């Protein structure tokens, strides 16, 4: 999942807070205090930031996804010399 752009419940913009929030929490600050200092008061917005898990960077490390991507590209997008799809 990517970082949230808006709160899923009320629609308040949160995307501009994500980098600061994640940086400070990774440095060891308490998440609740970070949210207070960033001005996030609504419990729905706090929940959205607290429960967000970004795993896109983690998945990108594994080569199995690169192999799957290559297989799909070869199967559906690479055209042979005659203009037909390669199967």
TILOBA-387981 format. One record per atom (N, C-alpha, C, CB): residue in three letters; x, y, z negated. Coordinates in steps of 0.2 Angstrom, whole numbers, padded with zeros to 4 digits, always signed. Glycine has a CB too. Example, Ala and Ser with C-alpha at 12.3 -4.5 7.8 and 13.67 -1.06 7.14 Angstrom:
BEGIN
ALA+0066-0028-0039;ALA+0062-0022-0039;ALA+0066-0016-0039;ALA+0057-0022-0045;SER+0064-0011-0035;SER+0068-0005-0036;SER+0064+0000-0039;SER+0070-0003-0029;
***
This chain:
BEGIN
UNK+0004-0006+0000;UNK+0000+0000+0000;UNK+0004+0006+0000;UNK-0005+0000-0006;UNK+0002+0011+0003;UNK+0006+0017+0004;UNK+0003+0022-0002;UNK+0005+0021+0010;UNK+0007+0027-0004;UNK+0005+0031-0009;UNK-0002+0035-0007;UNK+0010+0037-0011;UNK-0006+0036-0012;UNK-0012+0039-0011;UNK-0012+0046-0009;UNK-0017+0038-0017;UNK-0016+0048-0004;UNK-0016+0055-0001;UNK-0022+0059-0006;UNK-0018+0055+0006;UNK-0027+0055-0007;UNK-0033+0058-0011;UNK-0035+0053-0016;UNK-0038+0060-0006;UNK-0038+0056-0021;UNK-0041+0051-0026;UNK-0047+0047-0023;UNK-0044+0056-0032;UNK-0047+0041-0024;UNK-0052+0037-0021;UNK-0059+0038-0023;UNK-0050+0029-0022;UNK-0060+0041-0029;UNK-0066+0043-0032;UNK-0069+0050-0031;UNK-0066+0041-0039;UNK-0065+0055-0032;UNK-0067+0062-0032;UNK-0065+0065-0026;UNK-0065+0065-0038;UNK-0060+0062-0022;UNK-0057+0065-0016;UNK-0052+0071-0017;UNK-0062+0068-0012;UNK-0050+0072-0024;UNK-0045+0077-0025;UNK-0038+0076-0022;UNK-0044+0078-0033;UNK-0035+0080-0019;UNK-0028+0079-0016;UNK-0023+0077-0021;UNK-0026+0085-0012;UNK-0020+0071-0020;UNK-0014+0069-0024;UNK-0008+0067-0021;UNK-0017+0062-0028;UNK-0008+0068-0014;UNK-0002+0066-0010;UNK+0004+0070-0012;UNK-0003+0066-0003;UNK+0003+0076-0013;UNK+0009+0081-0015;UNK+0012+0080-0022;UNK+0006+0088-0015;UNK+0009+0076-0026;UNK+0011+0074-0033;UNK+0015+0068-0033;UNK+0005+0074-0038;UNK+0014+0063-0028;UNK+0017+0057-0029;UNK+0024+0056-0029;UNK+0015+0053-0022;UNK+0028+0060-0025;UNK+0035+0059-0026;UNK+0038+0062-0033;UNK+0039+0064-0020;UNK+0035+0067-0035;UNK+0037+0070-0042;UNK+0035+0065-0047;UNK+0034+0077-0043;UNK+0029+0062-0047;UNK+0027+0057-0052;UNK+0031+0051-0052;UNK+0020+0055-0050;UNK+0032+0048-0046;UNK+0036+0042-0046;UNK+0044+0043-0048;UNK+0036+0039-0039;UNK+0046+0049-0046;UNK+0053+0050-0048;UNK+0054+0050-0055;UNK+0056+0056-0044;UNK+0049+0054-0058;UNK+0050+0055-0066;UNK+0049+0049-0070;UNK+0045+0061-0068;UNK+0044+0045-0067;UNK+0042+0038-0071;UNK+0048+0034-0070;UNK+0036+0035-0068;UNK+0051+0033-0064;UNK+0057+0029-0063;UNK+0063+0031-0067;UNK+0059+0029-0056;UNK+0063+0037-0069;UNK+0069+0040-0074;UNK+0067+0038-0081;UNK+0070+0047-0073;UNK+0061+0036-0082;UNK+0060+0033-0089;UNK+0055+0038-0093;UNK+0066+0033-0093;UNK+0052+0043-0090;UNK+0047+0047-0093;UNK+0040+0043-0094;UNK+0046+0053-0090;UNK+0037+0044-0099;UNK+0030+0041-0100;UNK+0025+0044-0095;UNK+0027+0043-0107;UNK+0022+0039-0091;UNK+0017+0041-0086;UNK+0012+0046-0088;UNK+0014+0035-0083;UNK+0009+0045-0094;UNK+0004+0049-0096;UNK+0006+0057-0097;UNK+0001+0047-0102;UNK+0012+0057-0100;UNK+0015+0064-0100;UNK+0017+0067-0094;UNK+0021+0064-0105;UNK+0019+0063-0089;UNK+0020+0066-0082;UNK+0014+0068-0079;UNK+0024+0060-0078;UNK+0009+0064-0080;UNK+0002+0067-0077;UNK+0000+0073-0080;UNK-0003+0061-0077;UNK+0001+0074-0087;UNK-0001+0080-0090;UNK+0002+0086-0087;UNK+0000+0079-0098;UNK+0009+0085-0087;UNK+0013+0091-0085;UNK+0012+0092-0077;UNK+0021+0089-0086;UNK+0010+0088-0073;UNK+0008+0089-0066;UNK+0001+0092-0066;UNK+0009+0083-0062;UNK-0003+0092-0071;UNK-0010+0095-0071;UNK-0015+0090-0069;UNK-0010+0101-0066;UNK-0014+0084-0069;UNK-0019+0079-0067;UNK-0023+0077-0073;UNK-0016+0072-0064;UNK-0029+0080-0073;UNK-0033+0079-0079;UNK-0039+0074-0079;UNK-0036+0086-0081;UNK-0042+0073-0073;UNK-0047+0069-0072;UNK-0045+0062-0072;UNK-0051+0070-0065;UNK-0049+0058-0076;UNK-0047+0051-0077;UNK-0047+0047-0071;UNK-0052+0047-0082;UNK-0051+0049-0066;UNK-0051+0045-0059;UNK-0045+0046-0056;UNK-0057+0047-0055;UNK-0042+0052-0056;UNK-0036+0054-0052;UNK-0030+0051-0056;UNK-0035+0062-0052;UNK-0030+0051-0062;UNK-0025+0048-0066;UNK-0025+0040-0065;UNK-0026+0049-0074;UNK-0030+0037-0064;UNK-0031+0030-0063;UNK-0028+0028-0056;UNK-0038+0027-0063;UNK-0029+0033-0051;UNK-0027+0032-0044;UNK-0019+0032-0044;UNK-0030+0037-0040;UNK-0016+0037-0048;UNK-0009+0037-0048;UNK-0006+0032-0052;UNK-0007+0044-0050;UNK-0009+0030-0058;UNK-0006+0025-0062;UNK-0006+0018-0059;UNK-0010+0025-0069;UNK-0011+0017-0055;UNK-0012+0010-0053;UNK-0009+0009-0046;UNK-0019+0008-0053;UNK-0006+0014-0043;UNK-0004+0013-0036;UNK+0003+0009-0036;UNK-0002+0020-0033;UNK+0003+0004-0032;UNK+0009+0000-0031;UNK+0011+0001-0024;UNK+0008-0008-0033;UNK+0017+0003-0023;UNK+0020+0004-0016;UNK+0025-0002-0015;UNK+0024+0011-0015;UNK+0023-0006-0010;UNK+0027-0012-0009;UNK+0029-0012-0002;UNK+0023-0018-0011;UNK+0028-0007+0002;UNK+0030-0007+0009;UNK+0038-0007+0010;UNK+0028+0000+0013;UNK+0041-0004+0005;UNK+0049-0004+0005;UNK+0051-0011+0004;UNK+0051+0001+0001;UNK+0048-0014-0001;UNK+0050-0021-0003;UNK+0049-0026+0003;UNK+0046-0023-0009;UNK+0043-0026+0006;UNK+0042-0030+0012;UNK+0046-0029+0018;UNK+0035-0029+0014;UNK+0049-0023+0019;UNK+0053-0022+0024;UNK+0060-0025+0023;UNK+0054-0014+0025;UNK+0062-0027+0017;UNK+0068-0030+0016;UNK+0068-0038+0019;UNK+0070-0031+0009;UNK+0063-0041+0020;UNK+0063-0048+0021;UNK+0062-0049+0029;UNK+0057-0051+0018;UNK+0067-0053+0032;UNK+0068-0054+0039;UNK+0062-0058+0042;UNK+0074-0057+0040;UNK+0058-0061+0038;UNK+0052-0065+0041;UNK+0047-0061+0044;UNK+0049-0069+0035;UNK+0046-0055+0042;UNK+0042-0050+0045;UNK+0045-0048+0052;UNK+0040-0044+0041;UNK+0051-0047+0052;UNK+0054-0045+0058;UNK+0053-0051+0064;UNK+0062-0044+0058;UNK+0054-0057+0062;UNK+0053-0063+0066;UNK+0046-0063+0069;UNK+0055-0069+0063;UNK+0041-0062+0064;UNK+0034-0062+0066;UNK+0033-0056+0071;UNK+0029-0061+0060;UNK+0035-0050+0070;UNK+0034-0045+0074;UNK+0037-0046+0081;UNK+0037-0038+0071;UNK+0043-0049+0081;UNK+0046-0051+0088;UNK+0042-0056+0092;UNK+0053-0053+0087;UNK+0039-0061+0088;UNK+0035-0066+0091;UNK+0029-0062+0094;UNK+0033-0071+0086;UNK+0025-0058+0091;UNK+0019-0055+0093;UNK+0021-0050+0099;UNK+0016-0051+0087;UNK+0026-0047+0099;UNK+0028-0042+0104;UNK+0030-0046+0110;UNK+0034-0038+0102;UNK+0033-0052+0110;UNK+0035-0056+0115;UNK+0028-0059+0118;UNK+0039-0062+0114;UNK+0024-0061+0114;UNK+0018-0064+0116;UNK+0013-0060+0120;UNK+0014-0068+0111;UNK+0012-0054+0117;UNK+0007-0049+0120;UNK+0009-0043+0124;UNK+0003-0047+0114;UNK+0015-0041+0123;UNK+0017-0035+0126;UNK+0023-0035+0131;UNK+0019-0030+0120;UNK+0026-0040+0131;UNK+0032-0041+0136;UNK+0029-0044+0142;UNK+0038-0045+0133;UNK+0030-0040+0147;UNK+0027-0043+0154;UNK+0033-0046+0158;UNK+0024-0037+0158;UNK+0031-0051+0161;UNK+0036-0055+0166;UNK+0037-0050+0172;UNK+0034-0062+0167;UNK+0041-0053+0176;UNK+0043-0049+0182;UNK+0037-0048+0187;UNK+0049-0052+0186;UNK+0033-0053+0187;UNK+0027-0053+0191;UNK+0021-0049+0188;UNK+0024-0060+0192;UNK+0022-0046+0182;UNK+0017-0042+0179;UNK+0012-0046+0175;UNK+0013-0038+0185;UNK+0013-0052+0174;UNK+0009-0056+0170;UNK+0011-0056+0163;UNK+0008-0063+0172;UNK+0007-0058+0158;UNK+0009-0058+0151;UNK+0014-0065+0150;UNK+0003-0058+0146;UNK+0019-0064+0146;UNK+0023-0070+0145;UNK+0019-0074+0139;UNK+0030-0068+0143;UNK+0019-0080+0140;UNK+0015-0084+0135;UNK+0020-0089+0131;UNK+0009-0088+0137;
***
